[in-house]
């Protein structure tokens, strides 16, 4: 899987959110470098699992829509022959 690239601003915003999480939820202050390391770890080690799940969900939603369209077309065909 290709590595996810973030702009400088996006990276700064994500790092700030990680810092806030550590501070508010874990009562542990971390600096920007540690926050970026945490972000890189999750992107590398866990991000692919979330990405794969998202793709599976998108595929299921698309398949359902395609099935609905096929049903609609079948209904139109039946109406045209009646």
N, C-alpha and C positions, 0 to 999 in steps of 0.2 A: 504494500500500500504506500502511495506517495505521502510524504510528510506534509502535514498541514502547515501552511505559512500564514502568519498573522502580520498585519502592518504594525509599525512601531506603536501607534496609538492603541490598537486593539490589544497588543501585548501588555502595554502599560495598564489598561483598564482591567484586563484579566488578572494581572499580578496584584493590583490593588484589591480586587475582590478576594483573592486568595489570602492576602494579608489580613483583610477584615474578617474572613472566616476564622483564621487561626486565632486572631485576637478575641473575637466575640464568642466563639464556640469552644475553643480549646484553652482560653486564657493564656495564650502564648504569643508573644509578639515576634514576628520574623521580618527580616529585611527584604528588600526588593530582589536581591540575588537568590535568596532561598525560595522566595515565592515563584520566581521564574524557573528554578530547578524543580519545584513541585509540579508546576504546569507542564514542563517538558517531560517529566516522568509519567504523568497521567496521559499525556498525548501519545507518548511512545508505547506505554505498557497497557493502557486500558482504552484509549481512544478508539482503536480498531474495533473492539467489541461493541461499543456504542454505535459506531458508523455502520457496522454490519447489521445490527438490530434495526437501525433506521432504514437501511436499504430493504430489509425483509418486510418491514411495515409498509414501506412505499410500494413494494411489489404486490403485497396482499391487497392494498387499497386500489391499485391499478387493475389487478385481476378482477376484483369485485365490480369496478366500474365497467370493465370490458364485458363482463358477464351480463350486467344490466343492459348495456347497449345491445348485445346480441339478443336478449329477451325482447327488447323493444322492436328490433328489426323483425324478429320472428312474428311478433304481434301484428306489425304492419303488413307483412306478407300474408298472414292468415286473413286479415281484414280485406285485403285486395282480392283474394280468391273467393270470398263469400258473397 
